[in-house]
Amino acid sequence: MGKYKEKVNNTPKQKKIKKKLEELGHTNVEVWWEQLESACEMCGMGGGYMFCSDQETLYPIGYSLEDALDTIENASWLDIRKDK
């Protein structure tokens, strides 16, 4: 049971995202998928891959595996390793 969702880190895609975030220094990573749906007016879509860790409370990371991996690779603020 995860902090926000019951099923976390239980698919190959979620495990791949988790591994990439751990490589950047995140600990106790939980990754899950939320059904895509309309969000509030003028907000775009809601859902997709989400994660939380000891370092991030709750963060939407992408609508697809490719989006999530691209975000992890290009969002420098996600890299929290001490010696980069």
OpenMM code with the backbone's topology and positions (N, CA, C; nanometers):
from openmm import Vec3, app, unit

residues = "MET GLY LYS TYR LYS GLU LYS VAL ASN ASN THR PRO LYS GLN LYS LYS ILE LYS LYS LYS LEU GLU GLU LEU GLY HIS THR ASN VAL GLU VAL TRP TRP GLU GLN LEU GLU SER ALA CYS GLU MET CYS GLY MET GLY GLY GLY TYR MET PHE CYS SER ASP GLN GLU THR LEU TYR PRO ILE GLY TYR SER LEU GLU ASP ALA LEU ASP THR ILE GLU ASN ALA SER TRP LEU ASP ILE ARG LYS ASP LYS".split()
positions = [
    Vec3(0.0841, -0.1182, 0.0000),
    Vec3(0.0000, 0.0000, 0.0000),
    Vec3(0.0880, 0.1237, 0.0000),
    Vec3(0.0600, 0.2120, -0.0941),
    Vec3(0.1380, 0.3338, -0.1049),
    Vec3(0.0814, 0.4470, -0.0222),
    Vec3(0.1518, 0.5561, -0.0236),
    Vec3(0.1110, 0.6737, 0.0524),
    Vec3(-0.0157, 0.7367, -0.0067),
    Vec3(-0.0257, 0.7421, -0.1406),
    Vec3(-0.1399, 0.8046, -0.2067),
    Vec3(-0.2299, 0.7046, -0.2783),
    Vec3(-0.1746, 0.5957, -0.3248),
    Vec3(-0.2495, 0.4940, -0.3993),
    Vec3(-0.2204, 0.3569, -0.3420),
    Vec3(-0.3154, 0.2659, -0.3597),
    Vec3(-0.2965, 0.1312, -0.3065),
    Vec3(-0.1905, 0.0537, -0.3836),
    Vec3(-0.1963, 0.0605, -0.5174),
    Vec3(-0.1019, -0.0156, -0.5990),
    Vec3(0.0064, 0.0765, -0.6532),
    Vec3(0.1300, 0.0540, -0.6104),
    Vec3(0.2437, 0.1325, -0.6570),
    Vec3(0.3558, 0.0388, -0.6995),
    Vec3(0.4347, 0.0835, -0.7961),
    Vec3(0.5529, 0.0093, -0.8417),
    Vec3(0.5193, -0.1345, -0.8808),
    Vec3(0.4028, -0.1570, -0.9424),
    Vec3(0.3633, -0.2950, -0.9693),
    Vec3(0.3610, -0.3323, -1.1176),
    Vec3(0.4025, -0.2436, -1.2069),
    Vec3(0.4106, -0.2788, -1.3486),
    Vec3(0.5547, -0.2582, -1.3956),
    Vec3(0.5930, -0.3206, -1.5051),
    Vec3(0.7295, -0.2993, -1.5560),
    Vec3(0.7597, -0.1517, -1.5851),
    Vec3(0.6623, -0.0775, -1.6366),
    Vec3(0.6843, 0.0651, -1.6657),
    Vec3(0.7051, 0.1442, -1.5373),
    Vec3(0.6235, 0.1169, -1.4368),
    Vec3(0.6389, 0.1859, -1.3088),
    Vec3(0.7733, 0.1535, -1.2446),
    Vec3(0.8148, 0.0293, -1.2553),
    Vec3(0.9442, -0.0113, -1.1988),
    Vec3(1.0603, 0.0564, -1.2709),
    Vec3(1.0457, 0.0768, -1.4029),
    Vec3(1.1503, 0.1450, -1.4800),
    Vec3(1.1613, 0.2914, -1.4376),
    Vec3(1.0478, 0.3580, -1.4213),
    Vec3(1.0464, 0.4978, -1.3755),
    Vec3(1.1072, 0.5068, -1.2358),
    Vec3(1.0685, 0.4157, -1.1479),
    Vec3(1.1208, 0.4135, -1.0107),
    Vec3(1.2727, 0.4014, -1.0114),
    Vec3(1.3247, 0.3107, -1.0925),
    Vec3(1.4696, 0.2892, -1.0994),
    Vec3(1.5415, 0.4165, -1.1451),
    Vec3(1.4864, 0.4847, -1.2461),
    Vec3(1.5492, 0.6081, -1.2959),
    Vec3(1.5504, 0.7163, -1.1883),
    Vec3(1.4422, 0.7284, -1.1122),
    Vec3(1.4372, 0.8285, -1.0053),
    Vec3(1.5347, 0.7938, -0.8927),
    Vec3(1.5483, 0.6665, -0.8619),
    Vec3(1.6444, 0.6251, -0.7599),
    Vec3(1.7869, 0.6540, -0.8038),
    Vec3(1.8145, 0.6422, -0.9327),
    Vec3(1.9477, 0.6752, -0.9844),
    Vec3(1.9798, 0.8237, -0.9649),
    Vec3(1.8759, 0.9071, -0.9550),
    Vec3(1.8955, 1.0504, -0.9332),
    Vec3(1.8989, 1.0867, -0.7848),
    Vec3(1.8917, 0.9860, -0.6969),
    Vec3(1.9059, 1.0095, -0.5544),
    Vec3(1.7772, 1.0043, -0.4737),
    Vec3(1.6634, 0.9814, -0.5363),
    Vec3(1.5369, 0.9754, -0.4626),
    Vec3(1.5288, 0.8441, -0.3848),
    Vec3(1.4680, 0.8501, -0.2671),
    Vec3(1.4519, 0.7313, -0.1833),
    Vec3(1.3043, 0.7076, -0.1539),
    Vec3(1.2703, 0.5820, -0.1251),
    Vec3(1.1313, 0.5427, -0.0987),
    Vec3(1.0374, 0.5925, -0.2087),
    Vec3(1.0745, 0.5656, -0.3324),
    Vec3(0.9989, 0.6119, -0.4492),
    Vec3(0.8751, 0.5251, -0.4693),
    Vec3(0.7620, 0.5916, -0.4917),
    Vec3(0.6370, 0.5246, -0.5268),
    Vec3(0.5894, 0.5836, -0.6591),
    Vec3(0.5639, 0.4969, -0.7567),
    Vec3(0.5169, 0.5396, -0.8888),
    Vec3(0.3841, 0.4706, -0.9151),
    Vec3(0.2886, 0.5443, -0.9686),
    Vec3(0.1598, 0.4862, -1.0037),
    Vec3(0.1012, 0.5573, -1.1245),
    Vec3(-0.0017, 0.4964, -1.1815),
    Vec3(-0.0725, 0.5490, -1.2979),
    Vec3(-0.2119, 0.5922, -1.2550),
    Vec3(-0.2520, 0.7107, -1.2996),
    Vec3(-0.3891, 0.7574, -1.2782),
    Vec3(-0.4553, 0.7741, -1.4141),
    Vec3(-0.5798, 0.7321, -1.4225),
    Vec3(-0.6567, 0.7419, -1.5457),
    Vec3(-0.6554, 0.8859, -1.5982),
    Vec3(-0.6325, 0.9023, -1.7293),
    Vec3(-0.6381, 1.0352, -1.7886),
    Vec3(-0.7819, 1.0841, -1.7887),
    Vec3(-0.7991, 1.2103, -1.7537),
    Vec3(-0.9330, 1.2685, -1.7488),
    Vec3(-0.9233, 1.4194, -1.7630),
    Vec3(-1.0360, 1.4808, -1.7896),
    Vec3(-1.0392, 1.6265, -1.7971),
    Vec3(-1.0146, 1.6829, -1.6583),
    Vec3(-0.9315, 1.7828, -1.6528),
    Vec3(-0.9046, 1.8491, -1.5253),
    Vec3(-0.9921, 1.9749, -1.5178),
    Vec3(-0.9612, 2.0625, -1.4275),
    Vec3(-1.0366, 2.1870, -1.4141),
    Vec3(-1.0298, 2.2677, -1.5432),
    Vec3(-1.1195, 2.3594, -1.5566),
    Vec3(-1.1250, 2.4444, -1.6747),
    Vec3(-0.9889, 2.5102, -1.6992),
    Vec3(-0.9426, 2.5038, -1.8232),
    Vec3(-0.8173, 2.5665, -1.8662),
    Vec3(-0.6942, 2.4995, -1.8050),
    Vec3(-0.7061, 2.3774, -1.7580),
    Vec3(-0.5935, 2.3117, -1.6932),
    Vec3(-0.5338, 2.1975, -1.7742),
    Vec3(-0.5918, 2.1627, -1.8873),
    Vec3(-0.5403, 2.0493, -1.9618),
    Vec3(-0.5879, 1.9193, -1.9010),
    Vec3(-0.5162, 1.8125, -1.9301),
    Vec3(-0.5552, 1.6800, -1.8818),
    Vec3(-0.5027, 1.6552, -1.7401),
    Vec3(-0.5735, 1.5716, -1.6681),
    Vec3(-0.5294, 1.5249, -1.5378),
    Vec3(-0.4950, 1.3780, -1.5485),
    Vec3(-0.4142, 1.3279, -1.4588),
    Vec3(-0.3782, 1.1866, -1.4585),
    Vec3(-0.2419, 1.1619, -1.5191),
    Vec3(-0.2140, 1.0364, -1.5510),
    Vec3(-0.0848, 0.9964, -1.6049),
    Vec3(0.0009, 0.9350, -1.4954),
    Vec3(0.1305, 0.9277, -1.5219),
    Vec3(0.2238, 0.8738, -1.4226),
    Vec3(0.2506, 0.9781, -1.3155),
    Vec3(0.2433, 0.9355, -1.1912),
    Vec3(0.2682, 1.0215, -1.0761),
    Vec3(0.3741, 0.9533, -0.9899),
    Vec3(0.4452, 1.0336, -0.9114),
    Vec3(0.5384, 0.9731, -0.8158),
    Vec3(0.5499, 1.0580, -0.6917),
    Vec3(0.5907, 0.9951, -0.5846),
    Vec3(0.6298, 1.0648, -0.4630),
    Vec3(0.7525, 0.9934, -0.4094),
    Vec3(0.8288, 1.0622, -0.3291),
    Vec3(0.9479, 1.0051, -0.2672),
    Vec3(0.9719, 1.0804, -0.1374),
    Vec3(1.0803, 1.0462, -0.0697),
    Vec3(1.1148, 1.1212, 0.0509),
    Vec3(1.1475, 1.2666, 0.0168),
    Vec3(1.1855, 1.2916, -0.1096),
    Vec3(1.2265, 1.4254, -0.1502),
    Vec3(1.1154, 1.5035, -0.2213),
    Vec3(1.0175, 1.4368, -0.2795),
    Vec3(0.9068, 1.5012, -0.3509),
    Vec3(0.7754, 1.4523, -0.2920),
    Vec3(0.6864, 1.5445, -0.2586),
    Vec3(0.5593, 1.5073, -0.1996),
    Vec3(0.4698, 1.4352, -0.2992),
    Vec3(0.4397, 1.4978, -0.4108),
    Vec3(0.3539, 1.4397, -0.5135),
    Vec3(0.3821, 1.5146, -0.6423),
    Vec3(0.4147, 1.4411, -0.7477),
    Vec3(0.4504, 1.5084, -0.8716),
    Vec3(0.3994, 1.4302, -0.9920),
    Vec3(0.3250, 1.4986, -1.0833),
    Vec3(0.2866, 1.4341, -1.2089),
    Vec3(0.4069, 1.4328, -1.3021),
    Vec3(0.4405, 1.3170, -1.3562),
    Vec3(0.5659, 1.3067, -1.4300),
    Vec3(0.5488, 1.2851, -1.5799),
    Vec3(0.4289, 1.2471, -1.6250),
    Vec3(0.4079, 1.2324, -1.7686),
    Vec3(0.2834, 1.1526, -1.8021),
    Vec3(0.2319, 1.1753, -1.9228),
    Vec3(0.1127, 1.1031, -1.9690),
    Vec3(0.1469, 0.9668, -2.0275),
    Vec3(0.2731, 0.9414, -2.0561),
    Vec3(0.3163, 0.8131, -2.1114),
    Vec3(0.4533, 0.7799, -2.0530),
    Vec3(0.4982, 0.6568, -2.0757),
    Vec3(0.6314, 0.6172, -2.0289),
    Vec3(0.7376, 0.7065, -2.0912),
    Vec3(0.7237, 0.7342, -2.2203),
    Vec3(0.8215, 0.8191, -2.2897),
    Vec3(0.8242, 0.9594, -2.2301),
    Vec3(0.7066, 1.0165, -2.2005),
    Vec3(0.7007, 1.1492, -2.1369),
    Vec3(0.7698, 1.1473, -2.0009),
    Vec3(0.7415, 1.0428, -1.9225),
    Vec3(0.7987, 1.0338, -1.7885),
    Vec3(0.9510, 1.0238, -1.7938),
    Vec3(1.0029, 0.9376, -1.8807),
    Vec3(1.1483, 0.9216, -1.8914),
    Vec3(1.2139, 1.0488, -1.9442),
    Vec3(1.1461, 1.1185, -2.0354),
    Vec3(1.1971, 1.2450, -2.0871),
    Vec3(1.2026, 1.3502, -1.9763),
    Vec3(1.0993, 1.3555, -1.8951),
    Vec3(1.0979, 1.4504, -1.7826),
    Vec3(1.2126, 1.4209, -1.6866),
    Vec3(1.2304, 1.2939, -1.6529),
    Vec3(1.3378, 1.2554, -1.5603),
    Vec3(1.4739, 1.2930, -1.6167),
    Vec3(1.4927, 1.2713, -1.7447),
    Vec3(1.6216, 1.2988, -1.8090),
    Vec3(1.6507, 1.4487, -1.8199),
    Vec3(1.5471, 1.5297, -1.8423),
    Vec3(1.5690, 1.6712, -1.8729),
    Vec3(1.5364, 1.7690, -1.7606),
    Vec3(1.4704, 1.7255, -1.6569),
    Vec3(1.4364, 1.8153, -1.5461),
    Vec3(1.5494, 1.8121, -1.4435),
    Vec3(1.6399, 1.9069, -1.4528),
    Vec3(1.7595, 1.9056, -1.3682),
    Vec3(1.7258, 1.9107, -1.2194),
    Vec3(1.6150, 1.9721, -1.1829),
    Vec3(1.5786, 1.9810, -1.0420),
    Vec3(1.5431, 1.8455, -0.9819),
    Vec3(1.5147, 1.7443, -1.0655),
    Vec3(1.4882, 1.6100, -1.0142),
    Vec3(1.6156, 1.5379, -0.9702),
    Vec3(1.7298, 1.5868, -1.0188),
    Vec3(1.8585, 1.5257, -0.9837),
    Vec3(1.9046, 1.5808, -0.8500),
    Vec3(1.8909, 1.4997, -0.7461),
    Vec3(1.9242, 1.5483, -0.6113),
    Vec3(2.0504, 1.4837, -0.5547),
    Vec3(2.1252, 1.4165, -0.6412),
    Vec3(2.2516, 1.3555, -0.5944),
    Vec3(2.3451, 1.4650, -0.5466),
    Vec3(2.4183, 1.4355, -0.4426),
    Vec3(2.5101, 1.5344, -0.3868),
    Vec3(2.6281, 1.5620, -0.4780),
    Vec3(2.6843, 1.4593, -0.5399),
    Vec3(2.7983, 1.4786, -0.6299),
    Vec3(2.7521, 1.4457, -0.7725),
    Vec3(2.7117, 1.5485, -0.8398),
    Vec3(2.6590, 1.5349, -0.9766),
    Vec3(2.7703, 1.5300, -1.0765),
] * unit.nanometer
topology = app.Topology()
chain = topology.addChain("A")
for resn in residues:
    res = topology.addResidue(resn, chain)
    for name in ("N", "CA", "C"):
        topology.addAtom(name, app.Element.getBySymbol(name[0]), res)
